Amino acid sequence: MGKTKHTGPVKLNKKWRSDLWVSKVPLGLGQVKPHHIRDTIKAVYDNRDNLPYAFRILTQGVCDGCALGVSGLRDQTLDGPHLCTTRLNVLRLNTMPAIKPHWLDDVETLRRMDSTELRKLGRIPYPLSRKPGEKGFTRLTWDEALDRIAAKIKAIDGKQTAFYLTARGITNEVYYTAGKVARFLGTNNLDNASRICHSPSKTALKRSLGIGASSCSYKDWIGTDVLIFWGSVAANNQPVSTKYMYAAKKAGTKIICINPYREPSMEQYWIPSIPESALFGTKIVDDVYQVNIGGDIAFMNGVMKAWFEMEEKEPGSAIDQSFVRAHTTGLEVLRYHVKRYEWAQLEASSGLSRERIYEFAELLAGSKTGVFVWSMGLTQHRFGTDNISQVANLALLRGFIGRENCGVMPIRGHSGVQGSGEMGADPFSLPGGEFSEPASRERVERLWGIEIPAWQGDIVGVTLENALLPDGHERKTRLFYTSGGNFIETMPEPEFVRSCLESVELRVHQDILLNTSTLVDAKEEVIVLPAMTRYEQPGGGTSTSTERMVYFSPEIAGPRIEEARAEWEIYVDLARRVDPKRAHLVQFDSAEQIRAEIAQAAPNYDGIQQLSERGDLFQWGGAWLCEGGAFPTPDGKGHLLPIELPELRKPEGHFYVTTRRGKQFNSMIYGQKDPFNAADRYDVLIHPDDMRRIGLQDGDAVVVYNRYGTFHGRAKGADTKPGNISLYWPEGNVLIPKGVYEQHAGIPEYNTAVVVEKAETYHALKDTRYVEKRIEELEDQVG
């Protein structure tokens, strides 16, 4: 852990620079761009029935959108107010009234709605139940609902019970209580939303650097020599970060984007709170390296190969020799591993020429400081952990760790998710330690007075699949308790997921809104529990940002859903009903009491017990983890690891496909058009050369298919890497194979190989086994 403390926000350089302008035409007229003013007016209109409350949430609460950590309208990176349309879109979730009761009487009517339409109906008003064959939901009392759930838990084995928590505004207090209660109830089947976003980041950083979070702060972007966004579209997913990029550009930072698709939002952005940028836009990236989907490991092996070649000619020209000698292990093994790859092999896998790889290698070699930022473009692969360990290799070889303007940062897309594993809401984690470490289990057991089950819990994907196990199987999921989440719209092969949800005997949906998963039948019963938002939680709550800032968000006065309860209170009440004799072991009477115990259970969080007022915060670990080259690994060193190239074979003329985000927050869609490229949600982004090769024109109906599913859309020419296409998520999930998980972190694979054809060709030849043959060809050469 570092000793240097974060020094707080810096002043933004507001001096105008016309060389950074996108265009001299004001306000982006004629450009494809977000309409910030229009979106702000829409947010005001949507919240017109509760404007004073909405204003208090924005100015007093910690943002429940992305994990940049904006408290009120301020953060710890830049002076001045910060507000983005993502936060404004999410705002209505907190201010809307309860759903009108008549909507709950007919589930078939609700099933004809998509999640956007369901969301607009309003908040869940009171506990609900629906059994198979019942037309609608029946109102329950809290006692009835929790007694039924408790009875089921008592009737089944702990291995047949599972809990899941989303990142939807959930606080550290809720994650901690849920983790403790789950273990109290005898189950380790407990998971959270980071499983399908950033779980490889933690596993890789732990094995390479001994840490499980960002090593640096957002301030380190500003003035670093080079800022790399790897498989991350921060301008779209964390819009306030564009101000940090603007400040970095003003400080002379070179910004590089590595992605198969040349993301328009990373090329140019109109930052609404900066007059210069709002008028003329800002050019953000200096260069884009378009890799193949899954080609990042080859690219990084190529960079290291270039460095070792440079070192042979001139020692010290590429690698920070003094840092590597003093603070790392594994250099010679890595050198041997990388040098044995032929350049042709690295070029084919990465999709980049030797010259371009060398160009990037020389850029990093000539930089004294650098920050690597990444997201799902690196993590959501069956080799996600290896992807991140490669990033760690680059940082270690250059000494870009543990000092100012240097570091590795898995940028989080949700405000609550960084704290989830740190609070122990994870099958592999406990508060302040790892489940696999006997000393960690013993320490937490002593604190809790609870014996933690020794068996390994399942990740959420396996939990879903276990619902299909035969009756009587000891790990068949019979009760699935989810705090938020919509697996039909977030997991691969949605219809398979639906069958899993239907096979659970009792499903509990603790949430603020209905979604499409809530409406799926269960074998015995679906129970829906109305939860409070973070702004309604008595005693306030805390969340942890990407940069390890722990923010306090106060309870905010305003209208309430009468029967909604704080989520941590629900877990405590449930535990009391399951085992009243031992309930004192998990009893909390206030959020303050939970924070006091968190400080004992998770040593990094010592200080959380002092957070009680609006604006209170602290950063655990200091400004930089691994400061001075001190790594919290068993040997105190950073570990350079040899990473093998993954198999990326595909037949000639076929494509790799990946998914991307549009105007949305997670799976919550707020617009059918992507504001950065004007694409429809069913557009297939494909390179014009690929379109010409298979006889397509813009707007042509196409079918994208493999043995997992079929996607009907329209071709849209885009600057993506040839041989690679992009579909929007979650619509494109129909093509993603189920049950493919990264071996270390358990993240689902969200990339695959597909056939793309004109719709008329597909339908004309569909009945002649043509499609089946094309799929067989695909599988034979990819598998």
PALUM-624150 format. One line per 8 residues: number of its first residue (from 1); for each residue x, y, z of C-alpha. Coordinates in steps of 0.5 Angstrom, whole numbers, m for minus. Layout:
<mimars>
NUM) X,Y,Z | ...
</mimars>
This chain:
<mimars>
1) 0,0,0 | 2,7,m1 | 4,12,4 | 3,18,m1 | m4,21,0 | m9,24,m5 | m8,31,m6 | m15,33,m8
9) m18,36,m14 | m14,41,m19 | m16,47,m23 | m18,46,m30 | m14,49,m35 | m19,53,m39 | m14,57,m44 | m17,55,m51
17) m13,51,m56 | m16,51,m63 | m11,46,m65 | m16,41,m61 | m22,43,m64 | m26,38,m68 | m29,44,m72 | m30,51,m73
25) m37,50,m74 | m40,52,m67 | m44,47,m63 | m43,41,m67 | m48,43,m73 | m48,37,m78 | m44,32,m74 | m47,26,m71
33) m46,27,m63 | m50,27,m57 | m55,32,m55 | m53,34,m48 | m58,40,m48 | m64,36,m51 | m62,30,m46 | m62,35,m40
41) m69,38,m42 | m72,31,m42 | m69,29,m35 | m72,35,m32 | m79,33,m36 | m78,26,m34 | m77,28,m26 | m82,34,m27
49) m87,31,m21 | m81,31,m16 | m76,36,m19 | m74,39,m12 | m72,31,m9 | m69,30,m16 | m65,37,m15 | m63,34,m8
57) m60,27,m10 | m56,31,m16 | m53,36,m11 | m52,32,m4 | m52,24,m6 | m46,20,m9 | m47,19,m16 | m51,12,m17
65) m48,11,m25 | m41,10,m26 | m35,9,m21 | m32,16,m22 | m34,18,m16 | m38,24,m16 | m41,27,m10 | m46,32,m11
73) m43,35,m17 | m36,35,m15 | m30,30,m15 | m23,29,m13 | m20,30,m19 | m22,37,m22 | m25,43,m19 | m32,45,m22
81) m39,42,m22 | m39,35,m26 | m46,32,m29 | m47,27,m35 | m53,25,m38 | m52,18,m36 | m53,20,m29 | m59,24,m31
89) m62,18,m35 | m61,14,m28 | m64,19,m24 | m71,17,m26 | m70,11,m22 | m70,14,m16 | m76,19,m16 | m81,15,m20
97) m88,14,m16 | m90,7,m15 | m93,2,m21 | m100,3,m21 | m103,m3,m18 | m107,m5,m24 | m101,m7,m28 | m100,m12,m23
105) m106,m16,m25 | m104,m19,m32 | m97,m22,m33 | m98,m23,m40 | m99,m16,m41 | m93,m14,m38 | m89,m20,m42 | m91,m16,m48
113) m87,m10,m46 | m79,m9,m46 | m75,m7,m40 | m75,0,m42 | m83,0,m42 | m83,m4,m36 | m78,1,m32 | m83,7,m34
121) m89,4,m30 | m86,5,m24 | m83,3,m17 | m85,m4,m14 | m90,m2,m9 | m90,m8,m4 | m88,m15,m3 | m91,m19,m9
129) m92,m27,m10 | m94,m31,m17 | m94,m38,m17 | m95,m42,m24 | m101,m41,m27 | m103,m35,m24 | m105,m29,m28 | m102,m24,m24
137) m98,m22,m18 | m101,m22,m11 | m100,m18,m6 | m96,m20,1 | m95,m17,7 | m87,m17,9 | m88,m22,14 | m92,m27,9
145) m86,m26,4 | m80,m27,9 | m83,m33,12 | m84,m36,6 | m77,m35,4 | m75,m37,11 | m79,m44,10 | m75,m45,4
153) m68,m44,6 | m69,m49,12 | m72,m54,8 | m66,m55,3 | m59,m55,3 | m54,m49,3 | m51,m52,m3 | m58,m51,m6
161) m59,m44,m4 | m56,m38,m8 | m55,m30,m7 | m53,m25,m13 | m53,m18,m12 | m52,m13,m18 | m49,m6,m18 | m55,m2,m18
169) m54,3,m13 | m52,m2,m8 | m48,0,m2 | m42,m3,1 | m47,m4,7 | m51,m8,3 | m46,m12,0 | m43,m13,7
177) m49,m15,10 | m51,m20,4 | m45,m23,5 | m45,m25,12 | m52,m27,12 | m51,m32,6 | m45,m35,10 | m50,m35,16
185) m55,m39,12 | m50,m44,10 | m48,m42,3 | m42,m40,m1 | m46,m39,m7 | m46,m32,m7 | m44,m27,m13 | m44,m20,m16
193) m45,m16,m22 | m37,m16,m23 | m37,m23,m25 | m39,m21,m32 | m35,m14,m32 | m29,m14,m29 | m27,m21,m25 | m21,m22,m29
201) m18,m15,m27 | m18,m18,m20 | m15,m25,m21 | m10,m22,m26 | m8,m16,m22 | m7,m21,m16 | m3,m26,m19 | 2,m21,m22
209) 2,m15,m17 | m1,m17,m11 | m7,m12,m11 | m14,m12,m13 | m16,m5,m15 | m13,1,m19 | m6,2,m17 | m7,10,m19
217) m12,15,m19 | m16,19,m24 | m11,25,m23 | m5,21,m25 | m8,22,m32 | m7,29,m32 | 0,30,m35 | 2,23,m36
225) 6,22,m42 | 2,17,m45 | m5,15,m43 | m8,8,m46 | m15,6,m47 | m15,m1,m48 | m22,m4,m50 | m25,1,m46
233) m30,7,m49 | m30,11,m43 | m33,17,m47 | m39,13,m47 | m39,9,m41 | m36,14,m36 | m38,21,m39 | m35,25,m34
241) m28,22,m35 | m28,26,m42 | m26,32,m37 | m20,29,m35 | m18,27,m42 | m19,34,m44 | m15,36,m38 | m10,31,m40
249) m9,34,m47 | m8,41,m44 | m2,38,m40 | 1,35,m46 | m1,28,m45 | m2,23,m51 | m8,19,m51 | m8,12,m55
257) m14,8,m56 | m14,0,m57 | m20,m3,m60 | m23,m7,m66 | m28,m1,m67 | m25,6,m68 | m30,9,m63 | m33,16,m65
265) m34,18,m58 | m26,17,m56 | m24,21,m63 | m28,27,m61 | m33,29,m56 | m37,36,m54 | m36,36,m47 | m42,40,m44
273) m39,44,m38 | m33,46,m42 | m35,52,m46 | m29,51,m51 | m31,44,m52 | m39,45,m52 | m38,50,m58 | m32,47,m62
281) m31,40,m59 | m25,36,m57 | m20,32,m61 | m19,26,m56 | m15,21,m58 | m8,22,m62 | m8,15,m65 | m12,8,m65
289) m9,1,m66 | m15,m3,m69 | m13,m10,m66 | m17,m17,m68 | m22,m19,m63 | m18,m23,m58 | m12,m20,m61 | m9,m16,m55
297) m5,m22,m52 | m1,m22,m59 | 0,m15,m60 | 3,m14,m53 | 7,m20,m54 | 9,m16,m60 | 11,m10,m56 | 15,m14,m51
305) 19,m18,m57 | 20,m11,m60 | 23,m8,m53 | 27,m14,m52 | 30,m13,m59 | 31,m6,m58 | 35,m8,m51 | 40,m12,m55
313) 42,m6,m59 | 42,m1,m54 | 41,m4,m47 | 36,1,m43 | 33,4,m49 | 26,0,m48 | 26,m3,m41 | 27,0,m34
321) 32,m4,m32 | 33,m2,m25 | 26,m2,m23 | 26,m9,m26 | 32,m12,m23 | 30,m9,m16 | 22,m10,m16 | 20,m16,m21
329) 21,m23,m22 | 21,m28,m28 | 24,m23,m33 | 29,m29,m37 | 23,m33,m37 | 19,m28,m40 | 24,m26,m45 | 25,m33,m48
337) 18,m34,m48 | 17,m28,m52 | 23,m28,m57 | 20,m35,m59 | 14,m32,m63 | 15,m31,m70 | 13,m24,m72 | 8,m27,m78
345) 5,m31,m72 | 4,m24,m68 | 2,m20,m74 | m4,m25,m76 | m6,m26,m69 | m6,m19,m67 | m9,m16,m74 | m3,m11,m73
353) 3,m10,m78 | 10,m11,m75 | 11,m4,m76 | 5,m1,m72 | 7,m6,m66 | 14,m3,m66 | 11,4,m67 | 7,3,m61
361) 13,0,m57 | 17,6,m59 | 12,10,m56 | 12,7,m49 | 19,6,m49 | 20,14,m50 | 15,15,m45 | 17,17,m38
369) 10,16,m35 | 4,12,m37 | m3,10,m35 | m6,4,m38 | m14,4,m37 | m18,m2,m39 | m25,m5,m39 | m29,m10,m42
377) m26,m10,m49 | m20,m14,m45 | m24,m18,m39 | m30,m21,m43 | m26,m27,m46 | m25,m34,m44 | m17,m31,m43 | m19,m25,m40
385) m14,m26,m34 | m9,m27,m39 | m10,m21,m42 | m10,m17,m36 | m3,m20,m34 | 0,m18,m40 | m2,m11,m39 | 1,m12,m32
393) 7,m14,m36 | 8,m8,m40 | 7,m4,m34 | 12,m7,m30 | 18,m7,m35 | 17,0,m36 | 16,1,m29 | 10,5,m30
401) 7,3,m23 | 7,6,m16 | 9,13,m17 | 6,19,m20 | 2,19,m27 | 3,12,m27 | m1,6,m26 | m6,0,m28
409) m13,2,m28 | m19,m3,m29 | m24,3,m30 | m31,1,m27 | m38,2,m30 | m42,2,m24 | m42,6,m18 | m42,0,m13
417) m39,m6,m16 | m31,m4,m14 | m34,m5,m6 | m37,m12,m8 | m32,m17,m7 | m28,m12,m2 | m34,m13,2 | m34,m21,1
425) m40,m21,m3 | m37,m26,m8 | m35,m34,m8 | m28,m33,m8 | m28,m27,m3 | m29,m25,4 | m28,m18,7 | m21,m16,7
433) m18,m23,4 | m19,m29,0 | m24,m35,1 | m18,m40,m1 | m14,m37,5 | m15,m41,11 | m12,m35,15 | m17,m31,12
441) m23,m35,14 | m21,m36,21 | m20,m29,22 | m27,m27,19 | m30,m33,23 | m27,m30,30 | m30,m24,28 | m37,m26,26
449) m38,m32,31 | m40,m36,25 | m37,m42,22 | m36,m41,14 | m38,m47,10 | m31,m50,7 | m34,m52,1 | m33,m47,m5
457) m39,m43,m8 | m41,m43,m15 | m40,m37,m20 | m47,m34,m22 | m47,m37,m29 | m46,m44,m26 | m51,m42,m21 | m56,m41,m26
465) m54,m48,m30 | m55,m52,m23 | m62,m50,m24 | m63,m56,m29 | m59,m61,m25 | m63,m67,m23 | m68,m67,m17 | m64,m69,m11
473) m58,m67,m14 | m54,m64,m8 | m52,m57,m12 | m59,m56,m16 | m61,m49,m15 | m67,m49,m11 | m68,m42,m9 | m65,m36,m12
481) m65,m30,m9 | m63,m24,m13 | m62,m17,m11 | m63,m13,m18 | m60,m16,m24 | m63,m18,m31 | m60,m25,m33 | m64,m26,m39
489) m61,m19,m42 | m54,m20,m39 | m52,m27,m40 | m51,m31,m47 | m56,m35,m50 | m62,m32,m47 | m67,m37,m48 | m63,m42,m44
497) m62,m37,m39 | m70,m37,m39 | m70,m44,m38 | m66,m44,m32 | m70,m39,m29 | m76,m43,m30 | m73,m49,m27 | m72,m46,m20
505) m77,m48,m15 | m77,m41,m11 | m74,m34,m14 | m74,m28,m10 | m73,m21,m14 | m71,m16,m9 | m71,m10,m13 | m74,m3,m15
513) m77,m4,m21 | m80,m10,m25 | m76,m13,m31 | m76,m18,m36 | m73,m23,m32 | m78,m22,m26 | m84,m24,m30 | m81,m31,m32
521) m85,m37,m28 | m81,m41,m23 | m83,m48,m21 | m87,m46,m14 | m87,m39,m13 | m84,m32,m15 | m83,m27,m9 | m82,m20,m11
529) m79,m15,m5 | m79,m7,m6 | m72,m5,m4 | m70,2,m2 | m65,6,m7 | m58,8,m4 | m61,15,m3 | m67,13,2
537) m63,8,6 | m63,10,13 | m56,13,16 | m54,13,9 | m49,9,5 | m42,8,2 | m39,6,m5 | m32,5,m7
545) m30,9,m14 | m25,6,m19 | m20,10,m15 | m21,7,m9 | m25,13,m6 | m30,11,m1 | m35,16,m1 | m41,17,4
553) m48,19,1 | m53,21,6 | m60,19,7 | m64,25,2 | m71,27,5 | m76,26,0 | m82,22,m2 | m82,14,m1
561) m85,8,m3 | m88,6,3 | m87,m1,4 | m80,m1,1 | m74,m3,6 | m67,m2,6 | m64,m8,3 | m59,m9,9
569) m65,m9,13 | m69,m15,9 | m63,m19,10 | m62,m19,17 | m70,m20,18 | m69,m26,14 | m64,m29,18 | m68,m28,24
577) m73,m32,21 | m69,m38,19 | m65,m38,25 | m68,m34,31 | m63,m37,36 | m57,m35,33 | m60,m29,30 | m56,m24,34
585) m50,m26,30 | m52,m22,24 | m56,m17,28 | m55,m10,25 | m59,m4,28 | m56,2,24 | m52,3,18 | m47,6,23
593) m46,m1,26 | m45,m4,20 | m39,1,18 | m36,0,25 | m36,m8,23 | m33,m7,16 | m27,m3,19 | m26,m9,23
601) m27,m14,18 | m23,m11,12 | m17,m7,15 | m17,m3,8 | m23,0,10 | m21,3,17 | m24,10,17 | m31,8,14
609) m33,8,21 | m32,15,21 | m36,17,15 | m43,20,17 | m44,27,13 | m45,29,6 | m38,30,3 | m34,25,7
617) m29,20,4 | m23,17,4 | m18,13,m1 | m16,7,2 | m9,5,0 | m6,12,m1 | m5,15,m8 | m1,10,m11
625) m1,2,m9 | 5,m1,m10 | 9,5,m8 | 16,5,m9 | 16,m2,m12 | 13,m5,m6 | 8,m11,m8 | 4,m14,m3
633) 5,m21,m6 | 8,m27,m2 | 16,m25,m4 | 14,m17,m5 | 16,m17,m12 | 12,m16,m19 | 11,m22,m23 | 13,m22,m30
641) 9,m28,m33 | 9,m31,m40 | 2,m31,m43 | 1,m36,m49 | m3,m34,m55 | m10,m36,m55 | m13,m40,m61 | m17,m35,m66
649) m18,m39,m72 | m24,m38,m76 | m25,m40,m83 | m24,m35,m89 | m30,m31,m90 | m32,m31,m83 | m32,m26,m78 | m31,m25,m70
657) m36,m22,m67 | m36,m18,m60 | m42,m13,m57 | m42,m6,m55 | m46,m1,m52 | m50,5,m55 | m55,10,m51 | m55,5,m45
665) m53,4,m38 | m52,m3,m37 | m58,m7,m40 | m62,m1,m39 | m63,2,m46 | m65,10,m46 | m65,11,m54 | m65,6,m60
673) m60,11,m64 | m53,11,m62 | m51,18,m61 | m44,17,m63 | m45,14,m70 | m53,14,m71 | m53,6,m71 | m60,3,m70
681) m59,m3,m64 | m60,m8,m70 | m55,m5,m74 | m49,m10,m76 | m42,m6,m76 | m38,m8,m81 | m32,m6,m85 | m34,m3,m92
689) m29,m8,m95 | m32,m14,m92 | m39,m11,m94 | m36,m11,m102 | m33,m18,m101 | m40,m21,m99 | m44,m16,m104 | m47,m12,m98
697) m49,m5,m98 | m51,0,m93 | m58,m2,m90 | m58,m9,m93 | m62,m14,m89 | m57,m19,m86 | m57,m25,m82 | m51,m27,m77
705) m51,m34,m75 | m48,m40,m72 | m50,m46,m68 | m52,m42,m62 | m57,m37,m65 | m59,m33,m71 | m59,m25,m71 | m63,m21,m76
713) m61,m14,m77 | m58,m9,m82 | m51,m8,m85 | m48,m1,m83 | m41,1,m86 | m36,2,m80 | m29,3,m79 | m28,m3,m75
721) m22,m8,m76 | m24,m12,m83 | m26,m19,m81 | m29,m17,m74 | m36,m14,m73 | m40,m11,m67 | m47,m12,m65 | m50,m8,m59
729) m51,m11,m53 | m56,m15,m50 | m59,m16,m57 | m53,m19,m60 | m53,m24,m54 | m57,m29,m58 | m50,m31,m61 | m46,m32,m55
737) m45,m39,m53 | m47,m41,m46 | m43,m44,m41 | m36,m42,m43 | m32,m39,m37 | m25,m36,m36 | m22,m41,m32 | m19,m36,m27
745) m25,m31,m26 | m31,m35,m29 | m33,m29,m33 | m37,m31,m39 | m34,m31,m46 | m38,m25,m50 | m34,m26,m57 | m35,m32,m62
753) m34,m33,m69 | m40,m32,m74 | m43,m33,m81 | m45,m26,m84 | m50,m27,m90 | m55,m23,m94 | m62,m24,m91 | m64,m26,m98
761) m59,m31,m99 | m60,m34,m92 | m67,m35,m93 | m67,m38,m100 | m62,m43,m98 | m64,m45,m91 | m68,m51,m93 | m62,m54,m97
769) m58,m56,m91 | m54,m50,m93 | m54,m46,m87 | m52,m53,m83 | m46,m54,m87 | m44,m47,m86 | m44,m48,m79 | m41,m54,m79
777) m35,m51,m83 | m35,m45,m78 | m35,m50,m72 | m29,m55,m75 | m24,m49,m77 | m26,m45,m70 | m27,m51,m65
</mimars>
